[in-house]
Amino acid sequence: MSEAFELFTDQWSPKAIARMNDYVVKLVRVEGEFVWHAHDDTDELFLVLEGTLVIDIDGEDAIELSTGDLFVVPAGVSHRPRAEREARVLLLEPSGVVNTGDATTTDLTSAVEWLV
């Protein structure tokens, strides 16, 4: 997968690399803070491939993930991923899910692009 990350440099812009049934496997480079959002109808899986990712959870302690760590944000839970330095992350979500969830005022990427 490291070769796939060499195909793009943009932050917070997931790239789809595979489909499994109704799910899409996405890679994303992250640095800085994302927007607070929730996915009302689906869980969201984060697997850190490289670096450190913090997921702020509304009303709870932040979750800190390091390389190899996995965390699932339950459906409907407001959260905000962030990283001090670039992290490389794999996401697993149902097809059609956009990374900005229910956030309506953001200029961050909301659609996924296929790498291959």
Protein Blocks (a to p, Z undefined) as FASTA:
>chain_A
ZZmmmmpcbehiacdfbdehjbccdddddedjddddddfkbccddddfbdcdddddehia
cddddehiacdddehiacddddfbacdddddddehiafklmafbdcbdfbdcdfZZ
